[in-house]
Each structure stands twice: as C-alpha cells, then as structure tokens.
Amino acid sequence: MQASLRGIGVAVAALLALLVGSAPARAADGDVLVVGDSLAVGTEPYLGPLLGEFNLVNDVRNGITTPQGMRLLRMSLRTVTPATVVVSLGTNDGGDPGRFASRLRRTMALLPFDTCVVWSTIIRPHRKGPYRPINRVLHKLKKQDPRLVIIDWEHAVTGGEVSLPDGLHADRAGYQYRSTMIADAVNAGCPARLGTG
C-alpha cells in the first residue's frame, strides 16, 4: 500500500513538474523584446548595454516582412510577457499603406493594453517602393493608441544625423545612434504605462 502511494506521489510530482515547465514564463516588469529585420540585427551589439538593467530578448532576422515578424512575435509571447516590445518591421513590406495599416493593427492586437511598443519609421531606396505612406500610418496610429511610441528614423537620416551607405542600412555610428534613440524611448516609457493615455 505504501509503495503504491509512493508511486502515485512520484507520478503527481512528475506531472506538476511537466506542467510548470511548459507554462509560459512571466517576464520581469522591465523586460524588453526586440522583433525585427536587418535594422534590428544591426542594433544588437549596442542596444543591450544602453538598456542597462533591462533584460533584453532579441528575435530578429535579416530580410523579414511584417507578417513574418508577427509570427516571431507570437512565438516569443508564448514564453515571455515583456513590458516593452521594440519593433523594426515594414522596411521589407510593399508600399500599400492600407495593407500595412492592417498589419500594424493586428500586431498591436497581439499585445496587452499596457505594453509599450517602440516602432521605428522607415526610409529605404525608392526601388523598394514608397515608404512615406507607411510612416504616415505609424504616426496616425500613434495618435490613437497610447501604447505606440514612434522613433523617427526617417528624420534622423534626412536630417543628416545618420548616413545609410547603401540607402537602407546604417554604418556602425548609425546603428549606435538608432540604438540610443530606441533606448531613450524605452527608458521614457509610453502613455499606456504612465497612466496618461
């Protein structure tokens, strides 16, 4: 009898361990998730040190579109619940602002109401399609959703703060500058978390 009870106890303990091991981990309040394309890859060496105490989780890939980034985001959200999500997507999308607006809304819908979303505007060679309509979509949604914080990467480039040797990707100094812009936004927070939205 004692042996069978001991066996049941072991089985229950194993089942509990399995359940705990498969449950999504709740990230610390300061965790930052980065999802994005090659521009996010470029900031990887610099962003972490600038964020200091924040636990940074990167899920970035060269050449991805917003739908591909949304899939990465969904997978990451199974294991972490970040306070802030840094997004670098849209550069590899087409130029249709309506399609991008739908993708942007669906991306935001994946996240809790108090998650800050730091999203950079786009600048790219004209051969890849118009980008200003996409940036207008970002700025418009910023006025409607207090979670969204816009990094004006386009202005940083056109204002001469950053150079893009190939018309798309920054040099080392440019990625450092982009990382500083992102870190400043993460540290400042967003209206959704500050209670002013």
C-alpha positions in Angstrom: 0.0 0.0 0.0 2.8 2.4 1.0 4.6 1.5 -2.2 1.6 2.3 -4.4 1.1 5.6 -2.6 4.7 6.4 -3.1 4.3 5.6 -6.8 1.3 7.9 -7.1 3.2 10.7 -5.3 6.1 10.4 -7.7 3.7 10.4 -10.7 1.9 13.6 -9.4 5.3 15.3 -8.8 6.4 14.4 -12.3 3.1 15.7 -13.7 3.4 19.0 -11.8 7.0 19.5 -13.0 5.9 18.9 -16.6 3.0 21.4 -16.2 5.3 24.1 -14.6 8.0 23.5 -17.2 5.5 24.0 -20.1 3.8 27.1 -18.7 4.8 30.5 -20.2 7.3 32.4 -18.1 6.1 35.8 -16.9 8.9 38.2 -17.7 10.1 40.7 -15.2 8.4 44.1 -15.5 11.5 45.6 -17.2 11.9 43.0 -19.9 12.3 44.2 -23.5 11.5 42.1 -26.5 13.0 43.2 -29.9 11.4 41.8 -33.0 12.6 42.9 -36.4 14.6 42.8 -39.6 18.2 43.6 -40.6 18.0 47.0 -39.0 17.2 45.3 -35.7 20.1 42.9 -36.3 22.3 46.0 -36.7 21.4 47.4 -33.3 22.0 44.1 -31.4 25.6 44.9 -30.3 24.7 48.3 -29.0 21.1 48.2 -27.6 21.7 45.8 -24.7 24.4 47.9 -22.9 22.3 51.0 -23.3 19.4 49.4 -21.6 21.4 48.5 -18.5 19.2 46.6 -16.0 16.6 45.6 -18.6 16.5 42.0 -19.6 16.7 42.1 -23.4 15.3 39.3 -25.6 16.1 39.5 -29.3 14.1 37.7 -32.0 15.5 39.3 -35.2 16.1 38.1 -38.8 17.5 39.6 -41.9 15.1 40.4 -44.7 11.8 39.7 -42.9 8.4 41.3 -43.6 5.9 42.4 -41.1 3.8 39.2 -41.4 7.0 37.2 -40.7 7.8 39.4 -37.8 4.3 38.9 -36.4 4.9 35.2 -36.4 8.1 35.7 -34.5 6.3 37.9 -32.0 3.5 35.3 -31.5 6.1 32.6 -30.8 8.1 34.9 -28.4 4.9 35.8 -26.5 4.5 32.1 -25.6 7.5 32.3 -23.3 7.8 36.0 -22.2 5.5 38.8 -21.3 7.5 41.9 -21.9 6.8 45.4 -20.6 8.1 46.8 -23.9 8.3 45.5 -27.5 10.8 47.2 -29.8 9.7 46.6 -33.5 11.7 47.1 -36.6 9.4 46.0 -39.4 7.9 47.4 -42.6 11.1 48.1 -44.5 10.7 44.9 -46.5 6.9 45.3 -47.0 5.3 46.7 -50.1 4.2 50.3 -50.3 0.5 49.8 -49.8 -0.5 51.8 -46.7 -3.8 50.1 -46.3 -2.2 46.7 -46.1 0.5 48.0 -43.7 -2.2 49.6 -41.5 -4.0 46.2 -41.2 -0.7 44.5 -40.3 0.1 47.2 -37.8 -3.3 46.9 -36.1 -3.0 43.1 -36.0 0.5 43.3 -34.5 -0.8 45.7 -31.8 -3.7 43.4 -31.1 -1.3 40.6 -30.1 -0.1 42.7 -27.1 -1.6 43.6 -23.7 -3.1 47.0 -23.2 -0.2 48.2 -21.0 2.7 47.0 -23.2 4.8 49.8 -24.7 5.5 49.3 -28.4 8.5 51.2 -29.8 8.4 51.2 -33.6 10.9 52.9 -35.9 9.8 54.8 -39.1 11.1 53.6 -42.4 13.4 55.0 -45.0 14.6 52.9 -48.0 15.6 53.2 -51.6 12.7 54.1 -54.0 13.2 50.8 -55.9 11.8 49.0 -52.8 8.6 51.0 -53.0 7.2 54.2 -51.4 7.8 54.4 -47.6 6.3 57.7 -46.6 2.7 56.4 -46.7 3.7 53.7 -44.3 5.3 56.2 -42.0 2.0 58.2 -42.1 0.2 55.1 -41.0 2.5 54.8 -38.0 2.1 58.4 -37.0 -1.7 58.2 -37.4 -1.9 55.1 -35.1 0.3 56.8 -32.6 -2.4 59.4 -32.0 -5.0 56.7 -31.5 -3.1 54.1 -29.4 -1.2 55.3 -26.3 0.9 52.1 -26.3 2.7 53.2 -29.5 5.9 55.2 -29.4 7.5 56.2 -32.7 11.2 56.5 -33.3 11.6 58.9 -36.3 14.4 57.1 -38.0 13.5 58.7 -41.3 14.1 62.2 -39.8 17.4 61.1 -38.3 18.6 60.1 -41.8 17.1 63.1 -43.8 18.3 65.5 -41.1 21.9 64.3 -41.5 22.3 62.6 -38.1 22.8 59.2 -39.8 24.1 58.0 -43.1 23.0 54.9 -45.0 25.9 53.8 -47.2 23.6 51.5 -49.3 20.5 53.6 -49.0 19.0 51.2 -46.4 21.4 50.0 -43.8 23.4 52.2 -41.4 27.1 52.2 -40.7 28.3 51.4 -37.2 27.8 55.0 -36.0 24.3 55.0 -37.4 23.4 51.8 -35.6 24.7 53.3 -32.4 22.6 56.4 -33.0 19.5 54.3 -33.7 20.1 52.2 -30.6 20.4 55.4 -28.5 17.1 56.6 -29.9 15.4 53.3 -29.0 17.0 53.1 -25.5 15.8 56.7 -24.7 12.2 55.7 -25.8 12.3 52.5 -23.7 13.6 54.4 -20.7 11.0 57.1 -21.1 8.1 54.7 -21.3 4.8 55.3 -23.0 1.4 56.9 -22.1 -0.2 53.5 -21.7 2.2 52.6 -18.9 2.5 56.1 -17.4 -1.3 56.3 -17.0 -1.7 59.3 -19.2 -3.3 57.6 -22.2 
